[in-house]
Structures are given as structure tokens and as C-alpha cells.
Amino acid sequence: MKQYCSRLGILALALVCLSPARGSTEYALIKANPAAKTLYMNPAWSPDGRSIAYVAITNAEKLDYAIISHPTSIRLATLRNGKWAHKLLVSKGHSPVWSANGTLAFARNGLLIMDLHTGHVKRLSNDRLSRIPREDDATAYQDIPISFSPDGRYLAYNRLLWEEAEIRVFDMKLNRDLGINVGNRFAWSRDSRRMLTSFEWYGDQQVPSRLVMWDLSRAKWRSILKGYRVDDIVWPKGRDYAWVLIQDVLDEGPDTDLKPPNGAGIYRLDLTKHTLTKLSDITSWILPSPTYERFAFAGKRPDATGEREIYVGETGKWQFRLIARHFPGPGNWSQRARFMGWSPDGKSLAYVTGQGDIRIVKFP
């Protein structure tokens, strides 16, 4: 395992790095096959931690964000007697997302749900695409799942338009879309009834961002924080606070004079008092472990290359260390789980390399 200590050049504060964890191990779940032009991404752990669904991309020489432009399939790796056994799960599909009860959502010309116990597949939506692609076709879209609510009732998904996107919510119990655009970043409440979401643009007011609380049962919202550009939201289960990534404000709009209280970085937002407390100068979205004891994020090297690297840290002290280099992305928040995934116990992290391998780091 690569063991480095770093104080990212993008950070203003001199953060103390974690010493390399003793007993950490790293190995390949699956390796890319350059000769066959087969790459892998989107490692998604099953709720019981025994399986990982992932995507195989064929006829591709390198990873890019337009995975749907290449033939894709979903494979399943299952741990048996200490070894991972691989099999084809879904042909012509991508973007697998697990629910708490073990069903799998994925994209294939729309949203689908698979019951792995019975093999039954149910369609939730259909993509609406032009026979001849036209960028001025406002009715064309593709639906890609992002995540289930903790109780599995709701599925958040990305409706990709030509040059825009909106995050919507499907109600599994009522078998219908709720008809709301919840915002471009979000976090579920523990009881799944609410969502914290942020909007980079809100209505016609053009404010840099507004953080709101959605009540999904009533399809109503209320403002929590205005004016700041919120690029990430983490809502630890059962807590009355959230971690939010606040960036410098955008150049347009009436609130450009409203800067982050203590510079860009991760803040603790009290959801009752609506106060902000600076935690870290990290300026990249973070992917917390299910236990919220660890987090991973993609940073950029401080040198001229600007190469992206993966760091893992502890939320108690917000210290971190470098675990991998040559990380391919992503730049899009909703795509972050396509490149990294935590095991349910928070002790293992699967990530995608720049070569299209999937590797696993196991922490003690």
C-alpha cells in the first residue's frame, strides 16, 4: 500500500497528517485489460458487505465521464472462502446502486430495479432520447440512479438533459416520481422523510446557493442557509448538524460580497441555530464511511501537473493521509460514488485507478 503524508497545497492551514495505519492492506478486486479495451468502475458494496457490484466498460481505451457512450455491463463479485468470485449480473447496464434491503437499481434506457434473490427486474422509467441526437431538443433526457434513502422507500436519480441536469426523487411505495427537483447536492435524513439539498441557482434570483430542507411526504421545503455556495452536504445519521463544503461565491448574482466565514472548506452547520463552525480547509467533496468515522476525498497535487489523488482521513480530528495517486475523477458530485465506495462496516474502501482497475484498501 502506498503510504504518504501530505499537507495539500490547496490548504491554507498546516494540518497534521495521519501516520500510516499499521496493518492496512491493498489489493486489486479486478484489473483492466488494455488488450481487450476493457475497463472497470463504479464499485458498489452490497448492504451485507459480501458482494460488490461494478461496471465493465468495453471498447474503451481510457476512462471518461461519458460511460454510456461505450458498451457497459454490470458484474458481481462475491467473497467466498477469502476470494472474490466474479460473474455477469446485467448486460447492457450501468450505474448500480444498492438499497438497504439488497435490491439493486441501475440504468439501462431508464431506471430499473433488480431483486437479486428472484432475479426479477422492474422498470421505473424510460429514457426519452431523440432518434437523431439534437442538442436543441429540450424533451430529451436520460435517468441515472444516485442513491436510495436509508429505508429504501425513495430513490434519488439524475435526469440528464443536454447541457443541464436535475436531481429528482422516485417514491418506491407509490411507484411514481414525486415531481420535484430537489437540488444539485443532497443528503438523506436518518428516517428518510427529509432531505438537505443545495441549489447553485435558485429560481430567477441567481443567488450562489441556497441550502433547504425538503419534507418529502408533503413535497415542501424551507430555507436553512442562503447565499453561500454549498458544494457538498453530509448529514450524519440522527444528528442535528451537517457537514457542508462551502466554496468561494460565484462571480454573478447579487450576493457576491458574501464570502465563506473563514475561507472555503468544510463547516459544521447547526441545523437548529443555523450557525457555521469551520472544521477543515479541504475544498473537495468528501465521501464519508457508513460509520462517519472516516472520509475519503479527491485532492489535486500542488505541483504543475494538478494530478488528482485520493486521501483518507478521520472525522474526529479532520486529519488525513494520501493513499493513492493517478485518480481519474470525478468532477461531478453526483458521479463520486462511481469512483469510490465504502464497505458497510467502514473498514474498506474500493476505488478506481486511472488505468481502469478497481482496488480495495482494507483498514485495521
KEVEXGU-358329 format. One record per residue (C-alpha): y, x, z. Coordinates in Angstrom, 2 decimals, always signed. Example, Ala and Ser with C-alpha at 12.3 -4.5 7.8 and 13.67 -1.06 7.14 Angstrom:
% residues 2
<rec py="-4.50" px="+12.30" pz="+7.80"/>
<rec py="-1.06" px="+13.67" pz="+7.14"/>
This chain:
% residues 364
<rec py="+0.00" px="+0.00" pz="+0.00"/>
<rec py="+3.48" px="+1.26" pz="-0.85"/>
<rec py="+5.39" px="+1.95" pz="+2.33"/>
<rec py="+9.12" px="+2.43" pz="+2.14"/>
<rec py="+12.12" px="+1.78" pz="+4.34"/>
<rec py="+15.32" px="+0.52" pz="+2.79"/>
<rec py="+18.89" px="-0.47" pz="+3.54"/>
<rec py="+19.69" px="-2.19" pz="+0.26"/>
<rec py="+22.84" px="-1.07" pz="-1.46"/>
<rec py="+23.79" px="-4.74" pz="-1.77"/>
<rec py="+24.03" px="-5.00" pz="+2.01"/>
<rec py="+27.22" px="-4.25" pz="+3.86"/>
<rec py="+25.65" px="-3.85" pz="+7.28"/>
<rec py="+23.35" px="-0.97" pz="+8.18"/>
<rec py="+20.22" px="-2.95" pz="+9.02"/>
<rec py="+17.41" px="-1.15" pz="+10.80"/>
<rec py="+14.27" px="-1.20" pz="+8.66"/>
<rec py="+10.89" px="-2.17" pz="+9.97"/>
<rec py="+8.44" px="+0.66" pz="+10.33"/>
<rec py="+5.39" px="+0.27" pz="+8.05"/>
<rec py="+2.95" px="-2.15" pz="+9.61"/>
<rec py="-0.22" px="-0.46" pz="+10.74"/>
<rec py="-3.36" px="-1.89" pz="+9.24"/>
<rec py="-1.66" px="-3.52" pz="+6.24"/>
<rec py="-3.80" px="-3.57" pz="+3.11"/>
<rec py="-3.09" px="-4.36" pz="-0.51"/>
<rec py="-5.42" px="-5.17" pz="-3.39"/>
<rec py="-5.48" px="-6.89" pz="-6.78"/>
<rec py="-6.55" px="-10.52" pz="-6.98"/>
<rec py="-6.58" px="-10.34" pz="-10.79"/>
<rec py="-5.40" px="-7.67" pz="-13.23"/>
<rec py="-3.64" px="-8.29" pz="-16.53"/>
<rec py="-5.49" px="-7.49" pz="-19.74"/>
<rec py="-2.95" px="-5.89" pz="-22.10"/>
<rec py="-5.51" px="-5.54" pz="-24.89"/>
<rec py="-6.16" px="-9.28" pz="-24.85"/>
<rec py="-2.48" px="-10.06" pz="-24.18"/>
<rec py="-3.44" px="-12.00" pz="-21.04"/>
<rec py="-1.07" px="-12.04" pz="-18.06"/>
<rec py="-1.13" px="-13.90" pz="-14.75"/>
<rec py="+1.41" px="-15.54" pz="-12.46"/>
<rec py="+2.04" px="-18.48" pz="-10.08"/>
<rec py="-0.32" px="-17.66" pz="-7.17"/>
<rec py="-0.57" px="-20.81" pz="-5.04"/>
<rec py="-2.68" px="-20.81" pz="-1.87"/>
<rec py="-4.73" px="-23.90" pz="-1.01"/>
<rec py="-3.98" px="-25.54" pz="+2.38"/>
<rec py="-7.21" px="-24.19" pz="+3.89"/>
<rec py="-6.42" px="-20.64" pz="+2.71"/>
<rec py="-9.76" px="-20.28" pz="+0.95"/>
<rec py="-8.55" px="-20.62" pz="-2.63"/>
<rec py="-5.67" px="-19.53" pz="-4.83"/>
<rec py="-4.72" px="-21.41" pz="-7.97"/>
<rec py="-2.94" px="-19.27" pz="-10.55"/>
<rec py="-1.84" px="-19.39" pz="-14.18"/>
<rec py="-3.27" px="-17.34" pz="-17.04"/>
<rec py="-0.88" px="-16.76" pz="-19.95"/>
<rec py="-2.38" px="-15.73" pz="-23.28"/>
<rec py="-0.84" px="-14.28" pz="-26.44"/>
<rec py="+1.96" px="-12.82" pz="-24.31"/>
<rec py="+2.91" px="-9.15" pz="-24.21"/>
<rec py="+5.22" px="-9.48" pz="-21.22"/>
<rec py="+6.19" px="-11.97" pz="-18.55"/>
<rec py="+9.19" px="-14.16" pz="-19.19"/>
<rec py="+10.53" px="-17.38" pz="-17.78"/>
<rec py="+9.53" px="-19.47" pz="-20.79"/>
<rec py="+5.85" px="-19.58" pz="-19.88"/>
<rec py="+5.47" px="-22.92" pz="-21.61"/>
<rec py="+6.10" px="-21.19" pz="-24.93"/>
<rec py="+2.71" px="-19.45" pz="-24.60"/>
<rec py="-0.79" px="-20.93" pz="-24.19"/>
<rec py="-1.48" px="-21.34" pz="-20.45"/>
<rec py="-4.38" px="-22.40" pz="-18.28"/>
<rec py="-4.92" px="-22.77" pz="-14.54"/>
<rec py="-7.63" px="-20.69" pz="-12.86"/>
<rec py="-9.01" px="-20.99" pz="-9.34"/>
<rec py="-10.00" px="-18.01" pz="-7.19"/>
<rec py="-12.16" px="-18.89" pz="-4.18"/>
<rec py="-13.05" px="-16.47" pz="-1.38"/>
<rec py="-16.81" px="-16.21" pz="-0.96"/>
<rec py="-18.51" px="-13.60" pz="+1.22"/>
<rec py="-15.37" px="-11.49" pz="+1.24"/>
<rec py="-14.92" px="-11.55" pz="-2.56"/>
<rec py="-12.81" px="-13.73" pz="-4.86"/>
<rec py="-14.79" px="-15.78" pz="-7.39"/>
<rec py="-12.75" px="-16.97" pz="-10.39"/>
<rec py="-13.20" px="-20.00" pz="-12.63"/>
<rec py="-11.25" px="-22.07" pz="-15.15"/>
<rec py="-9.80" px="-25.15" pz="-13.49"/>
<rec py="-7.42" px="-26.69" pz="-16.04"/>
<rec py="-6.99" px="-25.80" pz="-19.70"/>
<rec py="-3.53" px="-26.18" pz="-21.22"/>
<rec py="-1.71" px="-26.49" pz="-17.89"/>
<rec py="+0.67" px="-24.51" pz="-15.71"/>
<rec py="+2.80" px="-24.56" pz="-12.50"/>
<rec py="+0.15" px="-25.58" pz="-9.91"/>
<rec py="+1.41" px="-26.91" pz="-6.57"/>
<rec py="-0.81" px="-27.92" pz="-3.63"/>
<rec py="-0.33" px="-30.89" pz="-1.33"/>
<rec py="-1.31" px="-30.82" pz="+2.35"/>
<rec py="-4.48" px="-32.86" pz="+1.64"/>
<rec py="-5.69" px="-30.44" pz="-1.03"/>
<rec py="-4.73" px="-32.25" pz="-4.23"/>
<rec py="-3.12" px="-30.17" pz="-6.96"/>
<rec py="-0.08" px="-31.10" pz="-9.02"/>
<rec py="+0.51" px="-29.30" pz="-12.31"/>
<rec py="+2.37" px="-29.60" pz="-15.60"/>
<rec py="+0.81" px="-30.48" pz="-18.95"/>
<rec py="+3.11" px="-32.51" pz="-21.16"/>
<rec py="+4.38" px="-34.10" pz="-17.96"/>
<rec py="+3.30" px="-34.29" pz="-14.31"/>
<rec py="-0.37" px="-34.63" pz="-13.36"/>
<rec py="-2.34" px="-34.73" pz="-10.10"/>
<rec py="-5.91" px="-33.47" pz="-9.67"/>
<rec py="-8.33" px="-34.33" pz="-6.87"/>
<rec py="-10.43" px="-31.16" pz="-6.61"/>
<rec py="-13.22" px="-32.99" pz="-4.76"/>
<rec py="-13.82" px="-35.54" pz="-7.52"/>
<rec py="-12.20" px="-33.83" pz="-10.49"/>
<rec py="-10.17" px="-36.98" pz="-11.15"/>
<rec py="-6.82" px="-36.39" pz="-12.87"/>
<rec py="-3.93" px="-38.86" pz="-12.68"/>
<rec py="-0.81" px="-38.72" pz="-14.83"/>
<rec py="+2.56" px="-39.32" pz="-13.13"/>
<rec py="+4.96" px="-38.76" pz="-16.02"/>
<rec py="+5.17" px="-37.81" pz="-19.68"/>
<rec py="+7.46" px="-35.22" pz="-21.20"/>
<rec py="+9.93" px="-36.60" pz="-23.70"/>
<rec py="+10.29" px="-34.00" pz="-26.41"/>
<rec py="+11.59" px="-34.16" pz="-29.94"/>
<rec py="+9.09" px="-33.63" pz="-32.72"/>
<rec py="+11.64" px="-31.21" pz="-34.16"/>
<rec py="+13.44" px="-29.44" pz="-31.28"/>
<rec py="+17.16" px="-30.15" pz="-31.26"/>
<rec py="+19.49" px="-28.79" pz="-28.61"/>
<rec py="+21.81" px="-31.78" pz="-29.00"/>
<rec py="+19.02" px="-34.23" pz="-28.14"/>
<rec py="+20.13" px="-35.47" pz="-24.71"/>
<rec py="+16.95" px="-37.54" pz="-24.24"/>
<rec py="+14.53" px="-34.58" pz="-24.43"/>
<rec py="+13.11" px="-33.21" pz="-21.18"/>
<rec py="+10.08" px="-31.58" pz="-19.54"/>
<rec py="+8.82" px="-32.21" pz="-15.99"/>
<rec py="+7.51" px="-29.33" pz="-13.85"/>
<rec py="+6.36" px="-29.72" pz="-10.19"/>
<rec py="+8.06" px="-27.66" pz="-7.46"/>
<rec py="+6.65" px="-28.74" pz="-4.09"/>
<rec py="+5.15" px="-31.57" pz="-2.05"/>
<rec py="+6.69" px="-32.91" pz="+1.12"/>
<rec py="+4.76" px="-31.88" pz="+4.28"/>
<rec py="+2.89" px="-35.22" pz="+4.44"/>
<rec py="+2.17" px="-35.24" pz="+0.70"/>
<rec py="+3.97" px="-38.52" pz="+0.03"/>
<rec py="+6.73" px="-37.05" pz="-2.14"/>
<rec py="+6.63" px="-34.56" pz="-4.98"/>
<rec py="+9.83" px="-32.72" pz="-5.92"/>
<rec py="+9.89" px="-31.72" pz="-9.57"/>
<rec py="+12.24" px="-30.07" pz="-12.03"/>
<rec py="+13.28" px="-32.13" pz="-15.03"/>
<rec py="+14.26" px="-29.51" pz="-17.57"/>
<rec py="+16.84" px="-30.60" pz="-20.12"/>
<rec py="+18.00" px="-28.40" pz="-22.99"/>
<rec py="+20.57" px="-26.34" pz="-21.09"/>
<rec py="+20.52" px="-28.09" pz="-17.73"/>
<rec py="+18.03" px="-29.17" pz="-15.11"/>
<rec py="+17.84" px="-31.70" pz="-12.32"/>
<rec py="+15.51" px="-31.90" pz="-9.35"/>
<rec py="+14.01" px="-35.34" pz="-8.85"/>
<rec py="+11.55" px="-36.89" pz="-6.38"/>
<rec py="+8.36" px="-38.83" pz="-7.13"/>
<rec py="+7.05" px="-41.23" pz="-4.46"/>
<rec py="+3.25" px="-40.93" pz="-4.48"/>
<rec py="+2.78" px="-44.04" pz="-2.32"/>
<rec py="+4.91" px="-46.29" pz="-4.52"/>
<rec py="+3.78" px="-44.47" pz="-7.68"/>
<rec py="+7.28" px="-44.16" pz="-9.08"/>
<rec py="+10.25" px="-41.84" pz="-9.38"/>
<rec py="+12.92" px="-42.55" pz="-6.75"/>
<rec py="+15.61" px="-42.34" pz="-9.42"/>
<rec py="+17.75" px="-39.78" pz="-7.60"/>
<rec py="+18.87" px="-36.24" pz="-8.40"/>
<rec py="+18.61" px="-34.50" pz="-5.06"/>
<rec py="+20.34" px="-31.23" pz="-5.92"/>
<rec py="+19.52" px="-27.77" pz="-7.19"/>
<rec py="+18.18" px="-26.33" pz="-3.88"/>
<rec py="+16.35" px="-28.25" pz="-1.18"/>
<rec py="+14.23" px="-28.18" pz="+1.96"/>
<rec py="+11.97" px="-30.87" pz="+3.43"/>
<rec py="+12.20" px="-32.21" pz="+6.98"/>
<rec py="+9.07" px="-31.98" pz="+9.11"/>
<rec py="+8.47" px="-35.76" pz="+8.91"/>
<rec py="+9.09" px="-35.76" pz="+5.12"/>
<rec py="+11.63" px="-38.55" pz="+5.41"/>
<rec py="+14.67" px="-36.39" pz="+4.73"/>
<rec py="+15.77" px="-33.51" pz="+2.54"/>
<rec py="+18.54" px="-30.96" pz="+2.87"/>
<rec py="+19.90" px="-30.29" pz="-0.61"/>
<rec py="+22.84" px="-28.47" pz="-2.14"/>
<rec py="+24.83" px="-29.14" pz="-5.30"/>
<rec py="+26.69" px="-26.40" pz="-7.12"/>
<rec py="+28.73" px="-29.07" pz="-8.83"/>
<rec py="+29.31" px="-32.43" pz="-7.22"/>
<rec py="+30.50" px="-35.33" pz="-9.33"/>
<rec py="+33.84" px="-34.73" pz="-11.02"/>
<rec py="+35.33" px="-32.80" pz="-8.10"/>
<rec py="+33.97" px="-29.41" pz="-9.18"/>
<rec py="+33.59" px="-28.00" pz="-5.68"/>
<rec py="+31.47" px="-24.82" pz="-5.47"/>
<rec py="+28.81" px="-26.55" pz="-3.41"/>
<rec py="+28.09" px="-29.41" pz="-1.07"/>
<rec py="+25.17" px="-29.47" pz="+1.35"/>
<rec py="+23.91" px="-33.00" pz="+2.00"/>
<rec py="+21.18" px="-34.75" pz="+3.98"/>
<rec py="+19.14" px="-37.22" pz="+1.95"/>
<rec py="+17.38" px="-40.18" pz="+3.57"/>
<rec py="+14.57" px="-40.71" pz="+1.06"/>
<rec py="+13.49" px="-44.10" pz="+2.41"/>
<rec py="+16.96" px="-45.55" pz="+1.76"/>
<rec py="+17.99" px="-43.26" pz="-1.10"/>
<rec py="+21.23" px="-42.47" pz="+0.75"/>
<rec py="+22.91" px="-39.20" pz="+1.71"/>
<rec py="+25.60" px="-37.81" pz="+3.99"/>
<rec py="+27.56" px="-34.55" pz="+3.80"/>
<rec py="+26.69" px="-31.68" pz="+6.13"/>
<rec py="+28.72" px="-28.80" pz="+4.69"/>
<rec py="+31.39" px="-28.73" pz="+1.99"/>
<rec py="+32.99" px="-26.07" pz="-0.15"/>
<rec py="+30.57" px="-23.19" pz="+0.33"/>
<rec py="+28.24" px="-22.08" pz="-2.43"/>
<rec py="+24.79" px="-22.58" pz="-0.87"/>
<rec py="+22.12" px="-20.79" pz="-2.93"/>
<rec py="+19.14" px="-21.28" pz="-0.63"/>
<rec py="+18.03" px="-23.58" pz="+2.21"/>
<rec py="+15.19" px="-23.11" pz="+4.69"/>
<rec py="+14.62" px="-25.82" pz="+7.31"/>
<rec py="+12.15" px="-24.59" pz="+9.95"/>
<rec py="+9.84" px="-27.42" pz="+10.94"/>
<rec py="+11.04" px="-29.52" pz="+13.85"/>
<rec py="+14.27" px="-27.53" pz="+14.30"/>
<rec py="+17.85" px="-28.81" pz="+14.48"/>
<rec py="+19.10" px="-25.90" pz="+12.40"/>
<rec py="+18.58" px="-24.47" pz="+8.94"/>
<rec py="+18.93" px="-21.04" pz="+7.38"/>
<rec py="+21.26" px="-21.11" pz="+4.40"/>
<rec py="+22.21" px="-18.43" pz="+1.91"/>
<rec py="+25.95" px="-18.58" pz="+1.27"/>
<rec py="+27.34" px="-16.68" pz="-1.69"/>
<rec py="+30.91" px="-15.95" pz="-2.74"/>
<rec py="+32.52" px="-19.08" pz="-4.19"/>
<rec py="+32.70" px="-19.71" pz="-7.91"/>
<rec py="+35.80" px="-18.95" pz="-9.94"/>
<rec py="+36.53" px="-22.55" pz="-10.88"/>
<rec py="+37.33" px="-25.56" pz="-8.75"/>
<rec py="+39.85" px="-26.47" pz="-6.04"/>
<rec py="+38.12" px="-24.67" pz="-3.16"/>
<rec py="+38.09" px="-21.11" pz="-4.47"/>
<rec py="+40.04" px="-19.97" pz="-1.42"/>
<rec py="+37.16" px="-20.91" pz="+0.90"/>
<rec py="+35.11" px="-17.73" pz="+1.40"/>
<rec py="+31.91" px="-17.33" pz="+3.47"/>
<rec py="+32.95" px="-16.98" pz="+7.15"/>
<rec py="+31.68" px="-13.39" pz="+7.47"/>
<rec py="+30.81" px="-12.48" pz="+3.91"/>
<rec py="+27.90" px="-13.51" pz="+1.73"/>
<rec py="+24.49" px="-13.61" pz="+3.38"/>
<rec py="+22.02" px="-15.68" pz="+5.43"/>
<rec py="+23.57" px="-18.00" pz="+8.03"/>
<rec py="+22.16" px="-20.24" pz="+10.74"/>
<rec py="+23.54" px="-23.75" pz="+10.23"/>
<rec py="+23.54" px="-26.01" pz="+13.29"/>
<rec py="+22.70" px="-29.45" pz="+11.86"/>
<rec py="+24.29" px="-31.25" pz="+14.81"/>
<rec py="+27.54" px="-29.32" pz="+15.22"/>
<rec py="+27.67" px="-28.10" pz="+11.59"/>
<rec py="+28.59" px="-24.59" pz="+12.76"/>
<rec py="+27.62" px="-21.37" pz="+10.96"/>
<rec py="+26.35" px="-18.11" pz="+12.51"/>
<rec py="+25.76" px="-15.00" pz="+10.40"/>
<rec py="+22.19" px="-13.62" pz="+10.59"/>
<rec py="+21.89" px="-11.11" pz="+7.76"/>
<rec py="+23.69" px="-9.65" pz="+4.75"/>
<rec py="+20.74" px="-10.44" pz="+2.48"/>
<rec py="+22.19" px="-12.04" pz="-0.64"/>
<rec py="+18.95" px="-13.15" pz="-2.32"/>
<rec py="+16.94" px="-16.33" pz="-1.79"/>
<rec py="+14.16" px="-15.92" pz="+0.76"/>
<rec py="+10.61" px="-17.27" pz="+0.80"/>
<rec py="+9.55" px="-17.90" pz="+4.42"/>
<rec py="+5.96" px="-17.80" pz="+5.57"/>
<rec py="+4.49" px="-21.15" pz="+6.71"/>
<rec py="+4.88" px="-19.96" pz="+10.32"/>
<rec py="+8.50" px="-18.90" pz="+9.71"/>
<rec py="+7.79" px="-15.59" pz="+11.42"/>
<rec py="+8.09" px="-13.61" pz="+8.19"/>
<rec py="+10.06" px="-13.91" pz="+4.98"/>
<rec py="+9.96" px="-12.28" pz="+1.57"/>
<rec py="+12.78" px="-11.78" pz="-0.89"/>
<rec py="+13.55" px="-10.05" pz="-4.16"/>
<rec py="+16.29" px="-7.42" pz="-3.95"/>
<rec py="+17.75" px="-5.07" pz="-6.53"/>
<rec py="+17.66" px="-1.31" pz="-6.37"/>
<rec py="+21.07" px="+0.18" pz="-5.52"/>
<rec py="+20.82" px="+2.62" pz="-8.43"/>
<rec py="+21.85" px="+2.10" pz="-12.05"/>
<rec py="+18.50" px="+0.58" pz="-13.02"/>
<rec py="+19.06" px="-2.56" pz="-10.96"/>
<rec py="+15.29" px="-2.96" pz="-10.81"/>
<rec py="+14.04" px="-5.83" pz="-8.67"/>
<rec py="+11.84" px="-5.09" pz="-5.66"/>
<rec py="+10.03" px="-7.17" pz="-3.02"/>
<rec py="+10.93" px="-6.88" pz="+0.65"/>
<rec py="+9.19" px="-8.50" pz="+3.62"/>
<rec py="+10.87" px="-8.98" pz="+6.97"/>
<rec py="+10.68" px="-10.64" pz="+10.36"/>
<rec py="+12.93" px="-13.61" pz="+11.08"/>
<rec py="+13.23" px="-12.78" pz="+14.77"/>
<rec py="+15.34" px="-9.69" pz="+14.01"/>
<rec py="+16.01" px="-10.16" pz="+10.26"/>
<rec py="+14.76" px="-6.66" pz="+9.65"/>
<rec py="+12.78" px="-5.90" pz="+6.52"/>
<rec py="+10.94" px="-3.26" pz="+4.54"/>
<rec py="+10.09" px="-2.60" pz="+0.91"/>
<rec py="+6.52" px="-3.49" pz="-0.09"/>
<rec py="+6.56" px="-3.47" pz="-3.91"/>
<rec py="+8.58" px="-2.33" pz="-6.90"/>
<rec py="+8.70" px="-3.49" pz="-10.54"/>
<rec py="+9.04" px="-7.16" pz="-9.59"/>
<rec py="+9.62" px="-9.36" pz="-12.68"/>
<rec py="+11.78" px="-12.07" pz="-11.12"/>
<rec py="+12.68" px="-14.82" pz="-10.87"/>
<rec py="+16.36" px="-15.52" pz="-11.27"/>
<rec py="+15.90" px="-19.29" pz="-10.93"/>
<rec py="+15.47" px="-20.63" pz="-7.38"/>
<rec py="+13.02" px="-23.34" pz="-8.41"/>
<rec py="+10.81" px="-20.69" pz="-10.06"/>
<rec py="+10.46" px="-18.46" pz="-6.98"/>
<rec py="+7.02" px="-19.77" pz="-5.98"/>
<rec py="+5.75" px="-18.84" pz="-9.47"/>
<rec py="+6.05" px="-15.19" pz="-8.49"/>
<rec py="+5.24" px="-15.15" pz="-4.76"/>
<rec py="+3.11" px="-17.19" pz="-2.40"/>
<rec py="+2.23" px="-17.02" pz="+1.31"/>
<rec py="-1.17" px="-17.83" pz="+2.76"/>
<rec py="-1.17" px="-20.81" pz="+5.18"/>
<rec py="-1.51" px="-18.52" pz="+8.23"/>
<rec py="+1.43" px="-16.38" pz="+7.07"/>
<rec py="-0.61" px="-13.18" pz="+7.18"/>
<rec py="-0.99" px="-12.58" pz="+3.44"/>
<rec py="+1.46" px="-12.55" pz="+0.57"/>
<rec py="+0.39" px="-12.85" pz="-3.07"/>
<rec py="+2.89" px="-11.59" pz="-5.64"/>
<rec py="+3.15" px="-10.98" pz="-9.37"/>
<rec py="+3.77" px="-7.48" pz="-10.70"/>
<rec py="+5.85" px="-6.54" pz="-13.71"/>
<rec py="+2.62" px="-5.90" pz="-15.61"/>
<rec py="+1.37" px="-9.44" pz="-15.02"/>
<rec py="-1.14" px="-8.62" pz="-12.26"/>
<rec py="-1.46" px="-10.70" pz="-9.09"/>
<rec py="-1.72" px="-8.59" pz="-5.93"/>
<rec py="-2.21" px="-9.54" pz="-2.29"/>
<rec py="-0.72" px="-7.81" pz="+0.74"/>
<rec py="-2.51" px="-8.58" pz="+3.99"/>
<rec py="-0.59" px="-8.00" pz="+7.22"/>
<rec py="-2.23" px="-7.33" pz="+10.61"/>
